[in-house]
Structure formats: C-alpha cells, structure tokens
C-alpha cells in the first residue's frame, strides 16, 4: 500500500497516519554476550533492539521501533552500529528536561537520559536528526567488522575474554591471507550463509585481510552487506586453512556451491564486532536506498 510521505527532520519518511514524524539517526555500541542478537524475537529473549525499543518507548511515551544497519547474531558485539527511529513530532519534547544546559547539542539531553535508563551493556553514543532519504539499513554503502582470536597457550586476557576467541592451535596467517584474497569481489556466498527465505546471498566482499600482533590475530572484513552468519562462516572456513587442514584454493572453490556448506563450522560469536557503517553524501542517500532494495543477481 502506498503511504503519504511527510516531513521529518531533514527529510521525508513514510507514515501510516497524518502525524509529522522526526527520523533520528542513532550511533550505538553494545556488548553482545548476554543478548540473543539484535532483532526482537518471539519467546521473550533479551535482544538489543528489544531493550532499546523499550527505552525509547518509555522516553517518548509512544510505541517505537528501531531499525538497524546490521542485525547482529547472538553473542556478537558492536562498537559502530547505526540505527534509525521515527518519532512523532509531538512526542519530541518528552526527551528534554525542564531546564536544558545552554552548551548541549540538540539531542545531548536524550543521550544523557538514555545512559541512566539503559543497562550497562548497551549505549546510545550519539543522536541526530537524520538527513532526507536516510535509512540506516538501506542507505548504507558498506559495513565493517573485525574478528579477533588469540593463539596464546593460556587463552584470552581476562579483560578481553568477552571479545576475543581463544584458539588452541597455531595458525598460518599468511595462508589465511592468501585464501582470503581469492574471495574478494562480487560473488554468491551461499556456502557461507545460513538460509533465509527470500534473501539474496550475492554480496560484494571489499576487504578480507588479516593482521597479527603477538598472539592476537584479527580479521578485517568489509562488504556492501552481509547475509546471515556470513562473517563468522568466512572466518570458520579460513581457520581450516590456517590450521593446515585445507589448501588456500579450497575456500574459493566453495563459491561454486548453491547452499550452506557443511565442510566447516562458523567461528564462535564472541570474537566478532561490528565496528562501523559507511553512508554516501546526503544528496545520494535516496539513490543508494533504491539500489539496495533491488534484489541482486549474478547472470
């Protein structure tokens, strides 16, 4: 059904009513250890979106729902998640205290209030009015992840244990890097994705390389978008190469498969962090959204 477009902050959003709506952009960080992923789920599981939806609903006194750039899985962290939320214009004053500090930016009081309302494992780091055409998910150009492992014989340092995966065997990082280079580009990554009905598995993998600092091994992964479990699956396959169980060329051969491969397991979630999301200039946001919404195919 076509819905009327109405003014919201810097631009137009769709609304099922005639109420003007303000679209806010949110920059978010969280420790995913005790969350069942980003997305709200049936059964009352604790999720990042569920906690944030509840907090924003409380503040603005109307039911609200956030939309994120990336729906991270159970146990996965974020230091650079981006989301948006559409707030009825009439509810915006609820975000402000009776007396505002003269030096505060527009939504600093709301950020400060959320810091008291939210649990300590999720933070809204910044809030601003979204520019015209902004959609946290569909306007994004690319997402950046890091996956961290340690090959230390004693495992992860206590201060890093929630964010670094201990790996009990030595890894040939050069072999993993060689295998990674063969995966770059536009491909069907079905072998590395859990099935989701109606979702494409064609992605443009723009960066996949490795760095090592002593025992700490880090994968740097960037793509226009990721399908379900793709980053952890890429890492899991490459770990087989790093252990010497597979040749580097084996990973590229997986790209010929049309469904999730059973030849490797996805890497554990605790090592994975969404570190950033890139967007085009404001005047290109609507065009980017149109491109992203088209179902991609490889001829």
BELLINRA-V503389 format. One record per residue. N is the residue number from 1. RES is the residue in one letter. OMEGA is omega in radians with two decimals (none if undefined). NEAR is the number of other ideal C-beta (glycine too) atoms within 8 Angstrom. Layout:
n;res;omega;near
N;RES;OMEGA;NEAR
N;RES;OMEGA;NEAR
This chain:
n;res;omega;near
1;X;3.08;2
2;X;-3.12;2
3;X;-3.09;7
4;X;3.05;6
5;X;-3.09;7
6;X;-3.06;11
7;X;3.11;6
8;X;3.12;14
9;X;-3.11;10
10;X;-3.04;10
11;X;-3.06;13
12;X;2.98;9
13;X;-3.13;10
14;X;3.14;7
15;X;3.11;12
16;X;3.10;4
17;X;-3.13;4
18;X;-3.12;5
19;X;3.04;9
20;X;-3.05;9
21;X;3.05;12
22;X;3.07;12
23;X;3.13;16
24;X;2.98;14
25;X;-3.10;13
26;X;3.00;13
27;X;-2.87;11
28;X;3.01;15
29;X;3.08;10
30;X;2.97;12
31;X;-3.02;9
32;X;-3.00;15
33;X;-3.03;9
34;X;3.09;6
35;X;3.04;15
36;X;3.14;7
37;X;3.13;14
38;X;-2.88;11
39;X;3.04;7
40;X;-3.09;6
41;X;3.07;9
42;X;3.07;3
43;X;3.03;4
44;X;3.10;3
45;X;-3.12;7
46;X;-3.14;7
47;X;3.14;13
48;X;3.14;15
49;X;-3.14;12
50;X;3.13;11
51;X;-3.12;13
52;X;3.09;14
53;X;-3.13;12
54;X;-3.12;8
55;X;-3.13;11
56;X;3.08;12
57;X;3.11;11
58;X;-3.08;8
59;X;-3.02;12
60;X;3.03;13
61;X;3.07;7
62;X;-3.11;8
63;X;-3.13;4
64;X;3.14;11
65;X;3.14;7
66;X;3.05;12
67;X;-3.01;9
68;X;3.07;13
69;X;-3.12;10
70;X;-3.13;12
71;X;-3.08;7
72;X;-3.09;13
73;X;3.08;10
74;X;3.06;8
75;X;-3.12;10
76;X;-3.05;12
77;X;3.03;14
78;X;2.95;15
79;X;-3.09;9
80;X;3.08;11
81;X;3.08;17
82;X;3.11;14
83;X;2.98;13
84;X;3.09;14
85;X;3.13;12
86;X;-3.06;12
87;X;3.04;14
88;X;-3.06;12
89;X;-3.13;10
90;X;-3.14;7
91;X;-3.07;10
92;X;-3.13;10
93;X;3.13;6
94;X;-3.11;8
95;X;-2.96;10
96;X;3.01;8
97;X;-3.12;6
98;X;3.11;3
99;X;-3.13;4
100;X;3.08;7
101;X;-3.07;7
102;X;-3.06;4
103;X;-3.08;3
104;X;2.92;8
105;X;-2.96;4
106;X;-3.03;6
107;X;3.07;11
108;X;3.10;9
109;X;3.12;12
110;X;3.08;11
111;X;-3.13;12
112;X;-3.14;8
113;X;3.12;11
114;X;3.12;12
115;X;3.10;9
116;X;-3.03;6
117;X;-3.04;8
118;X;3.02;12
119;X;-3.01;5
120;X;-3.11;4
121;X;2.99;8
122;X;-3.12;14
123;X;2.92;9
124;X;-2.99;13
125;X;-3.12;7
126;X;3.10;8
127;X;3.08;10
128;X;3.02;8
129;X;3.14;10
130;X;3.07;12
131;X;-3.14;10
132;X;3.08;9
133;X;-3.08;11
134;X;3.00;15
135;X;-3.02;10
136;X;-3.12;14
137;X;-2.94;10
138;X;3.11;8
139;X;-3.03;13
140;X;3.05;16
141;X;-3.09;7
142;X;3.06;11
143;X;-3.13;15
144;X;3.07;14
145;X;2.91;14
146;X;3.04;11
147;X;-3.05;15
148;X;3.07;14
149;X;2.97;14
150;X;3.08;15
151;X;3.11;9
152;X;3.13;8
153;X;3.13;3
154;X;3.11;3
155;X;-3.08;7
156;X;3.00;10
157;X;-3.10;7
158;X;-3.12;5
159;X;-3.11;4
160;X;-2.95;10
161;X;-3.13;9
162;X;-2.99;7
163;X;-3.11;10
164;X;3.14;13
165;X;3.05;12
166;X;-3.13;9
167;X;-2.95;10
168;X;-3.07;3
169;X;3.10;6
170;X;-3.13;5
171;X;3.03;12
172;X;-3.06;10
173;X;3.11;10
174;X;3.10;6
175;X;3.10;11
176;X;3.12;15
177;X;3.11;10
178;X;3.11;9
179;X;-3.11;15
180;X;-3.10;14
181;X;-3.12;9
182;X;-3.13;10
183;X;-3.08;13
184;X;3.08;9
185;X;-3.12;6
186;X;-3.10;7
187;X;2.94;10
188;X;-3.07;8
189;X;-3.10;14
190;X;-3.13;10
191;X;-3.07;11
192;X;-3.04;13
193;X;2.96;14
194;X;-3.05;7
195;X;3.00;7
196;X;-3.04;8
197;X;3.07;4
198;X;-3.10;3
199;X;3.07;7
200;X;3.06;7
201;X;3.10;9
202;X;-3.06;10
203;X;3.06;13
204;X;-3.14;7
205;X;-2.97;14
206;X;3.09;8
207;X;3.01;10
208;X;3.13;12
209;X;-2.97;9
210;X;3.01;11
211;X;-3.13;7
212;X;3.08;8
213;X;-3.02;5
214;X;3.12;4
215;X;-3.08;6
216;X;3.14;10
217;X;-3.06;14
218;X;2.99;12
219;X;3.10;15
220;X;-2.98;12
221;X;3.13;14
222;X;3.05;11
223;X;3.07;13
224;X;3.07;9
225;X;3.13;9
226;X;3.03;9
227;X;-2.96;14
228;X;3.06;9
229;X;-3.01;11
230;X;-3.08;13
231;X;-3.13;11
232;X;3.11;14
233;X;3.06;15
234;X;3.13;14
235;X;-3.14;15
236;X;3.10;12
237;X;-3.11;16
238;X;3.07;13
239;X;3.06;13
240;X;3.07;11
241;X;-3.12;17
242;X;3.12;11
243;X;-3.13;10
244;X;-3.14;7
245;X;3.12;5
246;X;3.05;9
247;X;-3.14;5
248;X;-3.10;11
249;X;-3.10;8
250;X;-3.10;12
251;X;3.14;14
252;X;3.10;9
253;X;3.11;7
254;X;-3.12;12
255;X;3.12;10
256;X;-3.09;4
257;X;-3.07;8
258;X;3.10;4
259;X;-3.08;7
260;X;-3.14;10
261;X;3.07;10
262;X;-3.08;3
263;X;3.14;5
264;X;3.09;9
265;X;3.03;4
266;X;3.09;9
267;X;3.14;14
268;X;-3.02;8
269;X;-2.94;11
270;X;3.14;12
271;X;-2.97;13
272;X;3.11;15
273;X;2.97;13
274;X;-3.00;16
275;X;3.14;9
276;X;3.10;8
277;X;3.13;14
278;X;3.11;8
279;X;3.09;10
280;X;3.02;8
281;X;-3.03;5
282;X;-3.08;9
283;X;3.12;4
284;X;-3.06;8
285;X;-3.10;17
286;X;3.12;8
287;X;3.12;8
288;X;3.11;14
289;X;3.13;12
290;X;3.13;8
291;X;-3.08;7
292;X;-3.11;11
293;X;3.08;6
294;X;3.11;6
295;X;-3.04;4
296;X;3.08;6
297;X;3.00;6
298;X;-3.12;7
299;X;none;2
